[in-house]
Amino acid sequence: MTPSATDASGKLIIGIDIGTRLSAVSYLLTRNGTPSGPIQHVKRWPGITATAQNQGGTTVPSLMYYGEDNRIKYGYDAEDEKHAAGYDSRRLVREFKRAVHRLGTNNVSVAAGSAFDQALQESDAGITLRDVYTDWLRFLMQQAKPQIEQRYSRSVGRDWVTVWSERIVVLVIPNGWGIPEQATLRGALVDASFISVGTNARFVVESEVALYSAKGLKQFKPKKGEDFMVCDVGAATTDLALYTVLSENPLQVQEVKDHPSISIEAGLALAEEQTDEGNYVADDNDLGSFADDSVSPDDPSEAKDAALNKALDEQFSKIVQAIKGMIGQRQPKYLILGGGLSPGHAAELKAMFSHGLNYEVLPCSDSM
């Protein structure tokens, strides 16, 4: 029997965040329960643009192109395929995260904005949504493994094989994903060789990730018994949770009873889908930014701009109503904003809640 990796040798933790438009992988080695250094990020993605590399290069577009020769191109390479001869838009798979609730089925013809179509569904390949997730996870693993080994294997020494085999993978998921989605993703992680056994998978919801970021904010000083809310805006999903403080130091919280966390469909991708503006080139600044003011008033397509702005306002209204519905009669001290809102919508939300309802609105990301 292979000996268990000791705490002294280290425990390897790999974090995966598959977004509607961008994905990222981070990793950390702990020894005796203490981080051995800062969190590291997978970089040097195949085909990465100079602009993206200069901006940090820690994310990769969540794109795959299934070629007729059964070869798959990923991320930036899949993006480049759009300019290649023989390009077939039906074979470009994007925004597959939005269809995860169908992972238990074989329906790939309606993969929420992706290029799946009936012809591909009926092909000999028999590609399913679980296949898509497995293929994407396998690609992430192929890029992550050599970078992780390069950083840690020498310092860990002869115990590295054991440390690697017992690695823990933490996958960030929307608040609304439950046991069925987690079970399917757990299987996909095993199939993609990200983990050797399903029990080595962990799941953390988006609102908890935003909360972790908020803990470092100087203005965020909740008192015992106070409530606060987290609103994390992505490209296609917005996650909301209402917490109450159990203790201040260390900060311990729990969800407010009868106010379960939720995930709603709202974001830039949905606005673009409404206005047929789904073509994009992703970079590190496109973390789902809900950017209504990215539309230039000088753009010649004024009618199209107006339609997109209207659609963005509709998405923003859905978020505002969801916040109000989640809060109900409670009086949270803080409203933590994660993910991406445009500066204009962020300012509007801050004015609405900070001034009108006396909540302290705190952004926990640079995209605000």
Stockholm file with secondary structure:
# STOCKHOLM 1.0

chainA/1-368         MTPSATDASGKLIIGIDIGTRLSAVSYLLTRNGTPSGPIQHVKRWPGITATAQNQGGTTVPSLMYYGEDNRIKYGYDAEDEKHAAGYDSRRLVREFKRAVHRLGTNNVSVAAGSAFDQALQESDAGITLRDVYTDWLRFLMQQAKPQIEQRYSRSVGRDWVTVWSERIVVLVIPNGWGIPEQATLRGALVDASFISVGTNARFVVESEVALYSAKGLKQFKPKKGEDFMVCDVGAATTDLALYTVLSENPLQVQEVKDHPSISIEAGLALAEEQTDEGNYVADDNDLGSFADDSVSPDDPSEAKDAALNKALDEQFSKIVQAIKGMIGQRQPKYLILGGGLSPGHAAELKAMFSHGLNYEVLPCSDSM
#=GR chainA/1-368 SS CCCCCCTTTCEEEEEEEECSSEEEEEEEEEETTEESSSCEECCCCTTCCHHHHHTTCCEEECEEEECTTSCEEEHHHHHHGGGSTTCCGGGEEECGGGGGGGTTSCCCTTCTTSCCCHHHHTSTTCCCHHHHHHHHHHHHHHHHHHHHHHHHHHHHGGGHHHHHHTCEEEEEECTTCCHHHHHHHHHHHHHTTSCSSGGGEEEEEHHHHHHHHHTTCTTCCCCTTCEEEEEEECSSEEEEEEEEEEETTTTEEEECTTCCCEEEECSHHHHHHHTTCCCCCCCTTCSSCCCGGGSCTTCSCHHHHHHHHHHHHHHHHHHHHHHHHHHTTCCCSEEEEEECCCHHHHHHHHIIIIITSCCEEEECSTTC
#=GC SS_cons         CCCCCCTTTCEEEEEEEECSSEEEEEEEEEETTEESSSCEECCCCTTCCHHHHHTTCCEEECEEEECTTSCEEEHHHHHHGGGSTTCCGGGEEECGGGGGGGTTSCCCTTCTTSCCCHHHHTSTTCCCHHHHHHHHHHHHHHHHHHHHHHHHHHHHGGGHHHHHHTCEEEEEECTTCCHHHHHHHHHHHHHTTSCSSGGGEEEEEHHHHHHHHHTTCTTCCCCTTCEEEEEEECSSEEEEEEEEEEETTTTEEEECTTCCCEEEECSHHHHHHHTTCCCCCCCTTCSSCCCGGGSCTTCSCHHHHHHHHHHHHHHHHHHHHHHHHHHTTCCCSEEEEEECCCHHHHHHHHIIIIITSCCEEEECSTTC
//
